[in-house]
Amino acid sequence: MTATHQRIRKAVFPVAGLGTRFLPATKTVPKEMLPVVDRPLIQYAVDEAVAAGCDTLIFVTNRYKHAVADYFDKAYELEQKLEKAGKSEQLELIRNVLPEGVRAVFVTQAEALGLGHAVLCAKPVVGDEPFAVLLPDDLIWSRGDGALKQMADHVQKTGGSAVAVQDVPHAQTGSYGIVATDAFEGQAGRIQQIVEKPKPADAPSNLAVVGRYVLTPAIFDLLEQTQKGSGGEIQLTDAIAALLQQERVDAFRFRGTRFDCGTHIGLVEATIRHALDNETLSGAVRELMHRALDEMGVVET
């Protein structure tokens, strides 16, 4: 009989970054609140975590960013106005940003000391159990199970930890954590080495870590011991490198398409894809795209 391991119930969302790439928009609007069609980026990540079975969502934010907390709080006045106007569909939309039985917890990261430090800030809430980390910048689109559910199902069977990966052009390895693995069996291969943002000449492979992790609580002790690394920050990658010496950590190739919404082109691409996948919008969007290309004199091939 195959052993099963503890299912993840808690998910950490590091949302303390300043989003400087999207200035001036992010002067007042956190990048996690930038919309893709009709929902902010953070909502897509939250929906993915809930679909994976998480019922405690931990947002690691800074002292200046209140929009994410406001978004998940109740909006009594708005709800009353919608109810009075008989706009039941819109009322349900704002009431269901968090499903019943799911709670949001907000933790402050006092200093911007990197992803590893942000994850460590969640330790008092996570406690001694496995958990997920989702970076809302990485929007992962899938017609079937979401990326995190795929990973959670895998780890529940195998134990240990897992990180989401995808192949990237060799010239781009300096923008990612890069892993070297054993041969893949199905979607997973055991990680033998992980390096933060190596130069292409030093990269052990083209297999890049993207913003989904399922980790055991052993990572917290290692993060407490981790010194500042690349960029003068406490890197989660460095702690995972130490974790490899203690337990199984798998690289996991998820089914789905990842959009890097931390870049302008990634956000535009995600918006186009989600608009085209929207039954109400898809026809009009296709027509608008064709018209725009015609007006610009672009010849489609």
C-alpha positions in Angstrom: 0.0 0.0 0.0 1.4 3.4 -1.0 2.0 5.8 1.9 0.5 9.2 1.8 1.9 12.3 3.4 0.3 15.4 5.0 -1.6 17.6 2.6 -0.8 21.3 2.4 -3.3 23.6 3.9 -1.4 26.8 4.1 -0.2 29.0 1.3 2.3 32.0 1.6 2.0 34.9 -0.8 5.0 37.3 -0.7 3.5 40.6 -1.7 5.9 43.2 -0.1 7.7 44.1 -3.3 7.6 47.7 -4.7 6.8 46.8 -8.3 9.1 49.4 -9.7 8.9 48.0 -13.3 5.3 49.2 -13.5 5.8 52.8 -12.2 4.0 55.1 -12.2 1.0 52.8 -11.9 2.5 51.0 -8.9 3.0 54.3 -7.0 -0.4 53.7 -5.5 -1.5 50.3 -6.8 0.5 47.2 -5.7 1.6 45.2 -8.7 -0.3 42.2 -7.3 -3.5 44.3 -7.8 -2.9 44.9 -11.5 -5.8 43.5 -13.4 -5.8 40.7 -16.0 -9.2 41.2 -17.7 -11.5 41.6 -14.6 -9.5 40.2 -11.7 -6.2 41.3 -10.1 -3.2 39.0 -10.2 -3.5 38.1 -6.6 -7.0 36.7 -7.1 -5.6 34.2 -9.7 -3.0 33.0 -7.3 -5.5 32.7 -4.4 -7.9 30.8 -6.6 -5.1 28.4 -7.5 -4.2 27.9 -3.8 -7.8 27.3 -2.8 -8.2 24.8 -5.6 -5.2 22.9 -4.3 -6.9 22.6 -0.9 -5.4 25.5 1.1 -7.7 27.1 3.6 -5.2 29.5 5.3 -3.7 32.2 3.1 -0.7 34.1 4.5 0.1 37.4 2.8 3.5 38.8 3.6 3.3 42.5 2.9 5.0 45.7 4.0 3.7 48.5 6.2 2.8 50.8 3.4 0.7 48.4 1.2 -2.9 48.2 2.3 -4.6 47.6 -1.0 -4.2 43.8 -0.8 -5.7 43.6 2.7 -8.5 46.0 1.7 -9.3 43.8 -1.3 -9.8 40.7 0.9 -11.7 42.6 3.6 -15.4 43.1 3.6 -16.7 46.2 1.8 -19.9 46.9 3.8 -20.9 50.1 2.1 -20.4 48.7 -1.4 -22.2 45.5 -0.5 -25.2 47.5 0.8 -25.4 49.6 -2.4 -25.2 46.6 -4.7 -27.8 44.8 -2.6 -30.1 47.8 -2.6 -29.7 48.1 -6.4 -30.5 44.4 -6.9 -27.2 43.8 -8.5 -26.8 40.2 -7.1 -24.2 39.0 -9.6 -21.8 41.8 -8.8 -22.5 41.4 -5.1 -21.6 37.7 -5.2 -18.3 38.6 -7.0 -17.1 40.8 -4.2 -18.3 38.5 -1.5 -16.6 35.5 -2.9 -13.0 36.8 -3.4 -12.4 34.4 -0.5 -14.6 31.3 -0.3 -16.4 30.3 2.9 -14.0 28.5 5.3 -10.9 30.2 3.9 -9.1 32.8 6.0 -6.6 35.4 5.2 -3.7 36.3 7.5 -1.5 39.3 7.0 2.2 39.4 8.2 4.4 42.4 7.9 7.9 42.1 6.4 9.7 45.0 8.2 12.6 45.1 5.7 12.9 44.2 2.1 15.4 41.4 2.6 14.4 39.1 -0.2 12.1 36.2 -1.0 13.7 33.9 1.6 13.2 36.4 4.3 9.6 37.0 3.3 8.9 33.2 3.6 10.6 33.2 7.0 8.2 35.9 8.2 5.4 33.5 7.7 6.9 30.9 10.1 4.7 31.8 13.1 1.5 31.2 11.1 2.7 28.2 9.1 4.0 26.3 12.2 5.2 22.7 11.8 3.5 21.6 8.6 4.2 21.6 4.9 3.0 24.7 3.0 3.0 26.3 -0.4 4.6 29.5 -1.7 3.0 31.3 -4.6 4.5 34.3 -6.4 1.5 36.2 -7.9 3.7 37.7 -10.6 3.8 34.2 -12.2 0.3 33.6 -13.5 -0.1 30.0 -14.6 -3.0 29.3 -17.0 -4.3 25.8 -17.2 -7.5 24.1 -18.5 -7.2 21.3 -16.0 -5.9 21.1 -12.5 -3.9 24.2 -11.5 -0.1 24.0 -11.1 -0.2 24.0 -7.3 -2.8 21.2 -7.1 -0.6 19.1 -9.5 2.4 19.7 -7.2 0.4 19.1 -4.0 -0.9 15.8 -5.3 2.7 14.8 -6.2 4.2 15.7 -2.8 1.3 14.0 -0.9 2.4 10.7 -2.6 6.2 11.2 -2.4 6.9 13.4 0.6 9.6 16.0 0.7 9.4 19.3 -1.2 8.9 20.3 -4.8 9.5 23.4 -6.9 7.9 24.3 -10.2 10.2 24.4 -13.2 10.2 25.2 -16.9 12.8 25.2 -19.6 14.2 28.7 -20.6 16.6 29.9 -23.2 20.2 29.4 -22.0 20.9 33.1 -22.3 18.2 33.8 -19.7 19.5 31.6 -16.9 20.9 34.7 -15.1 17.3 35.7 -14.4 16.3 32.5 -12.5 17.2 29.9 -10.0 18.5 27.0 -12.1 18.4 23.3 -11.2 20.1 20.2 -12.2 18.1 17.0 -11.7 18.1 13.2 -12.0 16.2 11.9 -15.0 12.5 12.9 -14.9 9.9 10.2 -14.2 6.6 11.6 -15.5 6.5 15.3 -14.4 9.1 15.1 -11.7 12.9 14.7 -11.3 14.9 14.8 -8.0 17.0 18.0 -7.7 20.7 17.5 -7.3 21.8 21.1 -7.5 20.2 24.5 -7.4 21.9 27.8 -8.2 20.5 31.4 -8.0 20.8 33.4 -11.2 23.9 31.8 -12.6 25.7 33.3 -15.7 24.9 31.2 -18.8 28.5 29.8 -18.8 28.0 28.5 -15.2 24.4 27.3 -15.4 24.0 23.6 -14.7 21.0 23.4 -17.1 18.3 25.4 -18.7 15.7 24.3 -16.2 14.4 27.3 -14.3 12.5 27.6 -11.1 9.3 29.6 -11.4 6.9 30.9 -8.7 5.4 27.8 -7.1 6.9 25.9 -4.2 5.7 23.1 -1.9 8.0 23.1 1.1 8.4 21.2 4.4 8.8 23.2 7.6 12.5 22.2 7.7 13.1 25.2 5.3 12.5 27.6 8.2 15.6 26.5 10.2 17.7 26.7 7.1 16.4 30.2 6.2 17.3 31.4 9.7 20.9 30.2 9.0 21.0 31.6 5.4 23.3 34.6 4.8 22.6 37.3 2.3 23.3 36.1 -1.2 22.6 37.4 -4.7 21.5 41.0 -4.6 22.3 41.3 -0.9 19.1 39.4 -0.1 18.2 36.2 1.8 17.5 33.9 -1.1 15.0 31.1 -0.9 17.1 29.3 -3.5 20.1 29.1 -1.1 18.0 27.6 1.7 16.6 25.0 -0.8 20.2 24.2 -1.7 20.8 23.3 1.9 17.5 21.4 2.1 18.7 19.1 -0.7 21.2 17.7 1.8 18.3 16.7 4.2 15.4 15.5 2.2 14.0 14.9 -1.3 13.3 18.0 -3.3 11.7 17.5 -6.7 11.7 19.7 -9.8 8.1 19.5 -11.1 7.1 20.3 -14.7 3.5 21.5 -14.4 0.9 21.2 -17.1 0.0 24.8 -18.0 1.3 28.0 -19.4 3.2 30.5 -17.2 3.0 34.2 -17.8 5.7 36.4 -16.2 3.4 39.2 -15.2 6.4 41.0 -13.5 7.2 42.2 -17.0 5.1 44.4 -19.3 5.0 41.9 -22.1 4.0 39.1 -19.8 1.1 41.0 -18.3 -0.1 41.9 -21.9 0.2 38.3 -23.0 -1.7 37.0 -20.0 -4.4 39.6 -20.6 -4.8 38.6 -24.2 -4.8 34.9 -23.4 -7.4 35.3 -20.7 -9.6 37.6 -22.8 -9.5 35.1 -25.7 -10.5 32.3 -23.3 -13.4 34.3 -22.0 -16.7 33.2 -23.7 -18.2 36.7 -23.4 -15.2 38.6 -24.7 -13.3 36.2 -27.1 -15.2 37.1 -30.3 -14.9 40.9 -29.8 -11.3 40.6 -28.7 -10.4 38.7 -31.9 -12.1 41.3 -34.0 -10.4 44.1 -32.2 -7.0 42.4 -32.6 -7.5 41.9 -36.4 -8.7 45.5 -36.8 -5.7 46.9 -34.9 -3.3 44.8 -37.0 -5.0 46.0 -40.2 -4.8 49.7 -39.1 -1.1 49.3 -38.3 -0.5 47.7 -41.7 0.7 44.5 -40.2 0.4 41.5 -42.6 -0.5 38.3 -40.8 1.2 35.1 -42.0 
